[in-house]
Amino acid sequence: MNQPFVSIIVPIRNEAKYIKLVVESILAQNYPSDRLEVIIADGMSTDDTRQIIHQLIGYQPDCSIHVIDNPELIVSTGLNRAIKQANGEVLIRIDGHTEVAKDFVRQNVTLLQLHPEAWSVGGPLQCIGDTTFGQAVAKAMSHPLGIGNAMHHYSDFEGYTQGAPFPAFRREVFDRIGYFDEDLVRNQDDNFNYRIIEAGGKIFISPLVKSKYFVRDSPKLLFKQYFQYGFWRIVTLKKHKHPTTIRQVIPTLFYISVFMFFLTGFLLRQLIIALGLPLVYIALLSVIGISSSIKSGWEIAWRVPVAMGIMHAGYAFGYFYGILGAIFYPSIISRYSHMGKVSR
């Protein structure tokens, strides 16, 4: 098959913990090195990220890895800066919490060649946790109760979907629909995927494309991540005038329902009305979350429903907070833009 020139773009900031894995997995690709370049857009990292990168590429004198500055510090600007400098016919995005298989580039290129109707391709997300809680998060992010009908989170899914986690794009996609929206600190990938589909394009994923995504390994970081997803969803909502998918509003609607039932039960002095819905929710999370992961051991299993609850709550409260900000204090979006100055 034809071997197009490929540009890998990597938006990062303060990824000292994982950047070695990322770069080494890129250097290990079995795709021809003379048909591959890597552009790392660094959001002015304040840790050892850049030193680690330079140490690694110092041992690879022929490696075409370039590090560029991303002074705006957010993912969307880093992506756009890298794309504008890229020479590839195919552009592949890899994030800082990721390790890709040796045939990652080759399989993506093959998928694009086998599916000419697809504007973007990739593989389903394989979540990995470094700690006990992180392993529970990985389980939660791969279960329908944790992430709904996000098909790209199901490791064995193959077919058309609403987005690929670490996608490969045909170069002409950016000529057709433009670049990533720099108003979006988070969810810029969801917005871009939505624009692809709106323009008549398709997104195809296959488990032949393999990568590992290292999840947030503490409750605080997990809540913050999903709070940001919910918060910045409001900007996307304002742009498109409706949710891109129904599952994006379910967590917030659920928590509003919990509040309404609690208020009604309190006013009527009916405890079962006030606490019935949250108790059912907790029971559902506990039974399904634990039973689905008990083979991994009790230490992980009991943390899975906790992780699911944190993900739901973080997203719901972020979404609701964004609504309040958009209605009563529009400048809150710019005030909190610093929240997204992290990689995926």
N, C-alpha and C positions, 0 to 999 in steps of 0.2 A: 504494500500500500504506500501511497505518497506520505512523506514525512515532513509536514509543514513546520516552519520555524515557530517555536513556542516561547512565549514570555510568561514566566511565573511571577506574579505580583504578591508581595507579602506586606500588609500593613501591620505595624507593631508599635508598641510602646511599653517599656519596662518589662521585658519578657526574659530576663536573665535565667529564670528557672527552667524554661522550656526551649529557648532559642537554639541551643546546641542540637537538640533532637530534630528541630525543624530543619536547620541548615544541613545537618548530616543526612537526613532522609532525602533532601533535594539533591545533594551531591551524589547519592547512591543510585539515582535514577538510571534505568537501562535504556533510556532514550538517547540518541546520538548527541553528544555534548556540543557538537558544532551546529546543532539545530535547536539550541536551548539557551535562554538567558534568564537571569533572576534579578528582579528589581525589588529591593527591600525599602519600603517607605517608613522611616523611623520617626515617631512623634517625639523627637528630642528626649530620648530616654535618659533618666537620671540614675539608673542603676548600671550594671556591668554589661548590658545588652550589646552595645557596639563593640566593646573590647572583645567579647566572646566571638562575635561575628568575624572581626578582623583576624583574630587568631586562627579561626577555622579556615577562612579563605586564603590565609597566608600559606597554607600547606597545599593549596590548589592553584598554582600559578596560571594554569590555562582556563580556570573556571570564570565564566562570565557572570559574576555576581556584583551588582552595583548597589550601594547604599545611598539613598537620597534623604534629604531632610523633609519632614512634614511639620512645619512650624505651627500649623493650626491645631495639631495634636489629636485630631479625630479621624476615625476610620475612613469616612467618605472622601475627605480631602487627600488622605494618603493614597487611596485607591486611584483617584483621578490623576494625581501627580505621576504615579507609576504608569498608568495606562497611556498617558500622553508621551511618555518617554519610551514606551515599549515598541519593539520592532516586529513582534510576532503576528503571524496570521491567526494564531490561536492564543488566547490569554487565559491563564488559569490562576485563580485566587487561592492562596493558602494563608491561614491565620497563624498567629503566634502560639496558640495552644494545641498545635497539630503536629502529628507525625504521619507521613504518607508512605505507602508501600513502594517498593522498588519499581513497580510497573505502573505507578499512578498516572504519570504523564502519558505513557504509551496507551493505556486503556482508555483514557479520556479522548485521545486523538482517534482511536479506533471507533469509539462510540459516535463521535461527530461524523466520521466517514460512513458508518452504518446507518445513521439516522440524519439524513440531509434536511429533514423537516424540523429538526431540533436546533434552536438558537443557542441553547445552553445544555450541558450535560454534566453528570457527576455521579457520585456514589452515595448511598445512604450513610447516615452518621453512626459511627461506632464510638460510644462514649466510654471513657476510661477514668477511673478515680485513683488517686495516689494514696488516699487515707481511707479509713473505714467509712467515714461519712461520705467521702468522695465516691466510693464504690456504691453507696446507697443512692447518691445523686445520679450516677450513671444508670442504675436500674430504673429510677423514677423517670429519667429523660428518655427511656426507651419503651415506656409502657403507655398505652392509650389513656389510662386514668391520669397520667402525669402530663401528657402533651396533646391529648385529643387525637384528631385525625391527621396529624402532621406526618404524612407517609414517609418522608425522608428520614425520620427517626427510626423506622423499622428496618433492621439490619438486612433482611432478606427481600426487601421490596424491589421490584423492577417494573418500570413503567413511567408514564407521564405523571408529573407532580407539579406542585406550586412553587417548588424551588429546590435547588441542590445546595447542600451545605458548603462545599468548597468547589465552586463551579468552574467549568471550562466554557469559554465564550468564543464564538466566531468573531473576528475583528469587526466585521460589518455591523454587528449588533449595536456598537456604540455610534456608528454613523447613522443608524436608523432611529434610535431612541435617545441618544445623548449619553451623558455620563451619570455617575451616582449623584444623588441629590445631596448637596452639601449643607442644606438646612437640617438634615437629619443626622443627629449625633449617634442614634441607634436606629435599627430597622431599615437602614439604607439598602440592605440586600433584599428584604421583603418588598420594598417599594420598587426596586429595579426589576425584580421578577414579575411583579404585578404589571409593570409597563410592558414587559416582553409579551405577556399573555394578552394584554389589551391591544397590542399592535399586531396580534395574530401569530405570534411565535409559540413554540412549544419547548418544554423543559423535560428532559428524559434522564432518569437515573438507573444505574445497574449496580448490583453488589460486586461486579467484577472490578469496579473502582473502589479501592480500599484506602481508608485513612483512619487515624485515631484522634479523637478530640478529648483533651484533658479538661474535665469539668472543674467548676469551683469546688474547693474541698472544705469549706466551712459554711455554717448556716448564714453568717453575716454576709459573706461574699455572694452566696447564692441568692439571698433576698435582694441584695443590691442589684445584681445582674437582672433579675426578673422585674424589679421595680423600674429599672431603666427601660426595659422592653415595653412595659405598660405605659410609662410616662411618654416616651417618644412615639408611641403608636398614635397619639392624639394629633401630632403634626401630620402624619400620613393620612389620618382620617380627614383632617381639614383640607388636604390637597385633593383627595379623591371623593370627598363628600359622602362616603359610606365605607364601612369596614371592608378590607380586602377579603377576609374570610369570617364566617360566623363564630368560629372557635375563639377569635380574638376578643369577643365581648362577653363570653360565657362566664369567666371568673368574676368580672365586675358585677354582672347581673346577679350572680349567685350571692355575693356578699351584700348587695343591696337587698336581696330577698331575705337574707338572714337578719339584717337590721330591721326590716319591716315586720317580720314575724316576731322578733324579740319585742319591738315596740308595741305591737298589737297584744301579745301575750302579757306584757307588763301592765298595759292599760286595763285589760280584762281580768288580770290576776289569774291567768291560766299558764302554769309552768310548762305544760306540754306544748303549748303553742310557742312560747318564748324560746324554749331550748330544743324543741323537737328536730328542727332542720339541722342545726350544727351537730347534734348528737348522731343523727343518721349519717351525716357527712363524715364525722370522725370514725364511726363504725365501718363505713364503706372503705375509707382509706386504709384503715387498719387491717380489715379482712383481706381485701384484694392486694394491698401493698405487701403485706407479710407473706401471704400464701404464694404470691408470684415470685418471691425471692428467697424463700426459706431454704432452698438448696444451697444458697451461698453462705448459710450460717446465720444464727440468731443475731449476732452482733451487727450484721449488715441489714438483715430482714426488718428488724424493728425500727431502723432508721429510714427505711424507704417511705413509709407513709408520712414521716416527719418532713422528708425532703419534698414530697409531693405537696404537702400543705404549705410549705415555705414558698415553693414555686407559684402556686395558685394565689397565695396572699400577696406576695411581692408584686406579681403582675396586676392583680386587681386593684391594689392600693395605688400603684404607679399610674394606672389608667385613670382611676378616679381623681387622683391629684392633678393629672394633666387636664382633665375636664374642668375642674375648678379653676385652674390657672388660666385656661383659655377663655373662660367666661368672665372671671372677676379680676384677673391680673395677667393680661397677655404677655407682659415682659418676663413672666416667670420662666418661659422657655429659654430665653437667653441667659437668665440668671443661673439656671441649672445646667447649662451646656457643658460645664466641666464634668458632669457625672458620667459622660460617655467617653472620656479620654482614656479608654482602655481598649484592648483588643477584644475579640469576640468572647 
